[in-house]
Each structure stands twice: as C-alpha cells, then as structure tokens.
Amino acid sequence: MENPFWHIIANPSSGGGAVERRWPQIERLLQEMGFSYSVQFTERRGHASRLAEDAILNGYRYILGIGGDGTNHEIVNGIMGQSFAPSADIHYAILPSGTGNDWARQYGIPSDARRRFERLKVPEIRFQDIGLAKYISEGKQEQRYFVNVAGMAYDGFIGRQLAQHRVRNRIQYLLLVARYLMQYKLSGARILFDGQSAEDFFYTINIGLCRFSGGGMQFVPQAVPDDGLFALTFARRLPKWEVLLQTRRFYNGTLLNHPKVEGYQARSVRVEHSGNVPTLLEADGEFLGETPVEFTLLENALKIVL
C-alpha cells in the first residue's frame, strides 16, 4: 500500500470531547508522518454514515474514522449501505477515541495516535464478517448493519435508556448500568437459530461477531470475526442479585461456564417476543428498536486496515 490518500471522518464529541481537544496534535502527526488526507467532522448523530457514503461517491477508497464505537458503527453502515462501489474495494481503518472502543479492542488497535499511524504505514489487511439486523422501529420495518455485537433483552433496555445520556467515562457507564438493572423487567422471547429454538424469560441475548462490548465485557467469548458464523449467547431467568454476583464473568471470558448461560455459533438468528411485550434491540451500543428481529450474516464483507 503506497501512501494512500485517506479521507478522515472525525467525531469531535467522541470520548467526551476528546477528539476535538486532540485534533491539533493528531493533525500535526499526520503531516509530520507524511500522510495525504482530507478531513470532515461530524455534526450530529448519523452524520458519519452520510459522510462515508458521500466520500465513496466522490471516489475515496481509504476511509479513516476517528471516534468511538458509535462513530465506527455509523461509518460501517455508510460503507455497507452505499451502492457506488463494492464494500471490498473500501479500505477502512479507525483511530479509537471513544469511551468503550470495544471493536478496536478485538484487534488490539492502539488509541495512541502515533502508534496507530505507524501501523497504518505498514498495514495488515483483514476481512471481517458483518451482521445485518432487520427489526421494528416505531411500527415500521427497518434494517441496520453491525460490526461488533447486537444485544437484546436487558442490553436493549440499557441501550434505550443510555440514549438519553452523554456517557463520558466507564465509571459513569457502569453506574448507569447498575441503576437500570433495578428497573428492568424480564419479558418472554423465542430464539430461533439454525434449526434450534429456545423460549424463556431471558436476562440477556447477544449476537456477536467480535468478543467485546460494554467497555470490555465478553458476552460472546466464542466470537470469531471471520468464521462465517454469529456467536449467540443467552442467559435465562436470573435474580438481579445473581447478575451482580457474576459481574466478574462478564469481563474474564468465563460467562459460558454459568449453568443459566448458553453459548452457540449460528449462521442465522431470529428473535421474537412470546408475550405482549416486545424484546428491545441495540447493536454496537446504538439503540435500534424491537422484535421481531432477523439477523443475517454477510461473510468477509468489510475490508479493515489494522
């Protein structure tokens, strides 16, 4: 890869405004290290998707995102949702600068700008699977791509509640998660996957491509980003005190050892609500909607630059 021209999409609000504060230093590094680039800054939720689409329309084939998991989610949706060039023609990289940086954690992508740009000078190219979720939002069928983990039940509830906050750090996030645990009420759901099914009151349902979500938690420790399969994990009815006691398992990769938690790998997944209350959905930390939800896997659909 000989000195490609990078189009940068930066979210100045990521990391509690960290990107805006760091940008003068980042730009000095880009110039010092001889990068050719243009840059656009996002102005609102969803803007990164539009900027990515427009960049591809205008001929850019190397896109560098600067932001967190939300920015990453939007840019990937811009790449996957456009029709101007095959997604395999687009080289995508990120400088992680958010609160969680879970997708970057999967690949060990550094948040230090100098170390990140040094790696872009001698890049490693990978292809990753992408998920497509079709769901209901405000009574209408919608769809969204995701690159990391989709969460339902309690995860969807948290996603909806957190959409009302600007989370600035991991401590604030964990405090809000604990608070919302007390408010959450389980509802019945039915999970259909590769000829199997499970019906119960679920605490959590996760459909993952990569291992980490929620700031380093591992709800899908069995996930492999390029194996052509979703990692599916679900936890059946649990008392809230038990959820708190098992917090260490969320981080150390042993969640599947709990007797109430099951893990699978599946080519396709569908989740329906089995009562009158829909089951909520978030993906890559972004609240989307509710059941019924159909998950489809697109193999090796995203070209990433590590």
C-alpha positions as CSV (number, residue, x, y, z in Angstrom):
1,M,0.0,0.0,0.0
2,E,1.9,3.1,-1.3
3,N,1.0,6.2,0.6
4,P,-2.8,6.1,0.0
5,F,-4.9,9.2,0.2
6,W,-7.1,8.9,3.4
7,H,-10.4,10.5,3.8
8,I,-10.8,11.1,7.6
9,I,-14.2,11.2,9.3
10,A,-13.8,12.5,12.8
11,N,-16.4,12.9,15.6
12,P,-15.3,15.8,17.7
13,S,-17.7,14.8,20.5
14,S,-16.2,11.3,21.0
15,G,-14.7,10.5,24.3
16,G,-16.4,13.4,26.0
17,G,-15.0,15.8,23.5
18,A,-11.5,14.2,23.5
19,V,-11.3,14.2,19.7
20,E,-11.9,17.9,19.4
21,R,-9.2,18.6,22.0
22,R,-6.7,16.1,20.4
23,W,-7.3,17.2,16.8
24,P,-4.4,19.8,16.6
25,Q,-2.0,17.2,17.9
26,I,-3.4,14.5,15.5
27,E,-3.1,16.8,12.5
28,R,0.5,17.6,13.3
29,L,1.3,13.9,13.5
30,L,-0.4,13.3,10.1
31,Q,1.6,16.0,8.5
32,E,4.9,15.0,10.3
33,M,4.5,11.4,9.2
34,G,3.7,12.3,5.6
35,F,0.1,11.2,5.3
36,S,-2.0,12.5,2.4
37,Y,-5.6,13.2,3.7
38,S,-8.7,15.2,3.7
39,V,-11.0,15.6,6.8
40,Q,-14.6,16.1,7.7
41,F,-16.1,16.5,11.2
42,T,-19.4,15.0,12.1
43,E,-22.1,17.4,13.3
44,R,-24.9,15.2,14.6
45,R,-26.0,11.6,15.2
46,G,-26.0,9.6,12.0
47,H,-23.8,12.2,10.1
48,A,-20.8,9.8,9.9
49,S,-22.8,7.4,7.7
50,R,-23.7,10.1,5.3
51,L,-20.2,11.4,5.1
52,A,-18.9,7.9,4.4
53,E,-21.4,7.4,1.6
54,D,-20.5,10.8,0.1
55,A,-16.8,10.1,0.3
56,I,-17.2,6.8,-1.6
57,L,-19.4,8.6,-4.2
58,N,-16.6,11.1,-4.7
59,G,-14.0,8.4,-5.3
60,Y,-12.3,7.9,-2.0
61,R,-11.4,4.3,-1.2
62,Y,-9.4,4.7,2.0
63,I,-11.5,5.9,5.0
64,L,-10.1,6.6,8.5
65,G,-12.6,7.1,11.3
66,I,-11.6,8.9,14.5
67,G,-14.1,8.3,17.3
68,G,-15.7,5.6,19.4
69,D,-17.9,2.6,18.8
70,G,-20.8,4.8,17.8
71,T,-18.8,6.5,15.1
72,N,-17.4,3.2,14.0
73,H,-21.0,1.8,13.7
74,E,-22.1,4.7,11.6
75,I,-19.1,4.7,9.2
76,V,-19.5,0.9,8.7
77,N,-23.2,1.5,7.9
78,G,-22.2,4.1,5.4
79,I,-19.8,1.7,3.7
80,M,-22.2,-1.2,3.7
81,G,-25.3,0.8,2.7
82,Q,-23.9,2.6,-0.3
83,S,-24.1,1.3,-3.9
84,F,-21.3,3.3,-5.5
85,A,-18.5,0.7,-5.0
86,P,-18.2,-2.8,-3.7
87,S,-17.5,-2.8,0.1
88,A,-14.5,-5.0,-0.6
89,D,-12.9,-2.0,-2.5
90,I,-13.1,0.2,0.5
91,H,-10.1,0.2,3.0
92,Y,-11.4,1.1,6.4
93,A,-9.4,2.0,9.5
94,I,-10.1,3.6,12.8
95,L,-8.2,5.6,15.4
96,P,-10.2,4.6,18.5
97,S,-11.1,7.7,20.6
98,G,-14.3,6.9,22.4
99,T,-15.4,5.7,25.8
100,G,-15.5,1.9,25.2
101,N,-13.5,1.3,22.0
102,D,-14.7,-2.3,22.1
103,W,-14.4,-3.1,18.4
104,A,-10.8,-1.8,18.4
105,R,-10.1,-3.9,21.5
106,Q,-10.8,-7.1,19.4
107,Y,-7.9,-6.3,17.1
108,G,-5.6,-4.6,19.6
109,I,-5.8,-1.3,17.7
110,P,-4.0,1.4,19.7
111,S,-5.7,4.7,20.7
112,D,-2.4,6.5,20.8
113,A,-2.3,8.4,17.5
114,R,1.4,8.0,16.8
115,R,1.4,4.2,17.4
116,R,-1.8,4.0,15.3
117,F,-0.4,5.9,12.4
118,E,2.9,3.9,12.5
119,R,0.8,0.8,12.0
120,L,-1.0,2.4,9.0
121,K,2.4,2.9,7.4
122,V,2.9,-0.9,7.4
123,P,-0.7,-2.1,7.4
124,E,-2.2,-5.5,7.8
125,I,-5.4,-6.1,5.8
126,R,-8.2,-8.3,7.2
127,F,-11.7,-9.1,6.0
128,Q,-14.4,-9.3,8.6
129,D,-18.0,-10.6,8.6
130,I,-20.8,-8.1,9.0
131,G,-24.2,-8.6,10.6
132,L,-27.5,-7.2,9.2
133,A,-30.4,-6.8,11.6
134,K,-34.0,-6.3,10.4
135,Y,-36.2,-5.1,13.1
136,I,-39.2,-2.9,14.0
137,S,-38.9,0.7,14.9
138,E,-42.0,2.9,15.5
139,G,-44.2,0.3,13.8
140,K,-42.1,0.1,10.6
141,Q,-39.6,-2.4,9.3
142,E,-36.0,-1.1,9.4
143,Q,-32.6,-2.6,9.0
144,R,-29.1,-1.8,10.2
145,Y,-25.6,-3.3,9.7
146,F,-23.5,-4.0,12.8
147,V,-19.8,-4.8,13.1
148,N,-19.4,-5.9,16.7
149,V,-22.2,-7.2,19.0
150,A,-26.0,-6.9,19.0
151,G,-27.7,-7.1,22.4
152,M,-31.3,-7.8,23.3
153,A,-33.5,-8.0,26.4
154,Y,-31.6,-6.2,29.2
155,D,-29.0,-5.0,26.7
156,G,-31.6,-3.4,24.5
157,F,-33.3,-1.8,27.6
158,I,-29.9,-0.3,28.6
159,G,-29.3,0.9,25.1
160,R,-32.7,2.7,25.0
161,Q,-32.0,4.3,28.5
162,L,-28.4,5.3,27.7
163,A,-29.6,7.1,24.5
164,Q,-30.8,9.8,26.9
165,H,-27.4,10.4,28.3
166,R,-24.0,11.6,27.1
167,V,-21.7,9.0,28.7
168,R,-18.3,10.5,29.4
169,N,-16.4,7.6,31.0
170,R,-16.5,4.0,32.0
171,I,-17.4,4.7,35.7
172,Q,-20.5,6.7,34.7
173,Y,-21.5,3.9,32.3
174,L,-21.2,1.2,35.0
175,L,-23.2,3.2,37.5
176,L,-26.0,3.7,35.0
177,V,-26.0,0.0,34.1
178,A,-26.4,-0.9,37.8
179,R,-29.1,1.6,38.2
180,Y,-31.1,0.4,35.2
181,L,-30.8,-3.2,36.3
182,M,-33.1,-2.4,39.2
183,Q,-35.7,-1.0,36.8
184,Y,-35.6,-3.8,34.2
185,K,-38.4,-6.3,34.0
186,L,-37.9,-9.6,32.1
187,S,-40.2,-10.4,29.2
188,G,-40.7,-13.6,27.2
189,A,-38.9,-14.3,24.0
190,R,-38.3,-17.0,21.5
191,I,-34.9,-17.5,19.8
192,L,-34.7,-19.5,16.5
193,F,-31.2,-20.4,15.2
194,D,-30.1,-22.9,12.7
195,G,-33.0,-25.4,13.2
196,Q,-32.9,-25.0,17.0
197,S,-35.0,-22.9,19.3
198,A,-35.2,-21.6,22.9
199,E,-38.1,-20.0,24.6
200,D,-37.9,-18.4,28.1
201,F,-37.7,-15.2,30.0
202,F,-34.2,-14.1,29.1
203,Y,-32.0,-11.7,31.1
204,T,-29.8,-11.1,28.0
205,I,-29.4,-12.2,24.4
206,N,-26.3,-11.4,22.5
207,I,-25.5,-12.0,18.8
208,G,-21.8,-11.2,18.2
209,L,-19.1,-11.0,15.5
210,C,-16.4,-9.9,17.9
211,R,-15.9,-10.6,21.6
212,F,-16.1,-7.3,23.4
213,S,-18.9,-4.9,24.2
214,G,-20.0,-2.6,27.0
215,G,-16.4,-1.4,27.7
216,G,-14.6,-4.7,27.7
217,M,-17.3,-7.2,28.7
218,Q,-17.3,-10.6,27.0
219,F,-20.9,-11.7,26.5
220,V,-19.8,-13.6,23.4
221,P,-16.4,-15.0,24.2
222,Q,-16.7,-17.6,21.5
223,A,-17.0,-15.0,18.7
224,V,-14.6,-15.1,15.7
225,P,-14.8,-12.1,13.4
226,D,-14.3,-14.0,10.1
227,D,-15.6,-17.6,10.6
228,G,-18.9,-17.1,8.8
229,L,-20.9,-17.6,12.0
230,F,-22.6,-15.5,14.6
231,A,-21.7,-16.2,18.3
232,L,-25.0,-16.5,20.1
233,T,-25.2,-16.3,23.9
234,F,-28.3,-16.1,26.1
235,A,-28.9,-16.1,29.8
236,R,-32.2,-17.4,31.1
237,R,-34.1,-16.0,34.0
238,L,-31.7,-14.8,36.8
239,P,-32.4,-12.9,40.0
240,K,-30.8,-9.5,40.0
241,W,-28.5,-10.3,42.9
242,E,-27.1,-13.2,40.9
243,V,-26.4,-10.9,37.9
244,L,-24.4,-8.6,40.2
245,L,-22.5,-11.5,41.8
246,Q,-21.5,-12.8,38.3
247,T,-20.1,-9.4,37.1
248,R,-16.5,-10.8,37.0
249,R,-17.6,-13.4,34.5
250,F,-18.7,-10.6,32.1
251,Y,-15.0,-9.5,31.9
252,N,-12.9,-12.6,32.2
253,G,-14.4,-14.7,29.4
254,T,-16.0,-17.4,31.7
255,L,-19.6,-16.4,31.2
256,L,-20.5,-19.6,29.4
257,N,-19.5,-21.6,32.4
258,H,-22.5,-20.4,34.3
259,P,-25.3,-23.0,34.3
260,K,-28.0,-20.5,33.3
261,V,-26.0,-19.2,30.3
262,E,-25.8,-21.0,26.9
263,G,-23.5,-20.3,24.0
264,Y,-23.7,-21.3,20.4
265,Q,-22.5,-20.4,16.9
266,A,-25.1,-20.0,14.2
267,R,-25.4,-18.9,10.6
268,S,-28.7,-17.1,11.1
269,V,-30.7,-16.0,14.2
270,R,-34.3,-14.8,14.7
271,V,-35.7,-13.4,17.9
272,E,-39.4,-13.0,18.6
273,H,-41.4,-11.9,21.6
274,S,-43.5,-14.7,23.1
275,G,-45.9,-12.4,25.0
276,N,-47.3,-8.9,24.6
277,V,-44.1,-7.1,25.4
278,P,-41.5,-6.7,22.6
279,T,-37.9,-7.5,23.3
280,L,-35.6,-4.5,22.7
281,L,-32.6,-4.4,20.4
282,E,-29.3,-2.4,20.4
283,A,-26.3,-3.0,18.1
284,D,-22.8,-1.7,18.6
285,G,-24.1,0.2,21.6
286,E,-26.8,2.0,19.5
287,F,-30.5,1.5,20.4
288,L,-32.4,0.4,17.3
289,G,-35.9,-1.0,18.0
290,E,-37.7,-4.2,18.9
291,T,-38.8,-7.7,17.9
292,P,-39.3,-9.5,15.7
293,V,-35.6,-9.2,14.7
294,E,-33.9,-11.2,11.9
295,F,-30.1,-11.4,11.9
296,T,-28.3,-12.2,8.6
297,L,-24.5,-12.7,8.3
298,L,-22.5,-11.3,5.4
299,E,-19.2,-13.1,5.1
300,N,-16.0,-11.2,4.7
301,A,-17.9,-8.1,3.8
302,L,-15.7,-5.4,5.4
303,K,-12.0,-4.8,4.5
304,I,-10.2,-3.4,7.5
305,V,-6.8,-2.0,7.9
306,L,-5.1,-2.9,11.2
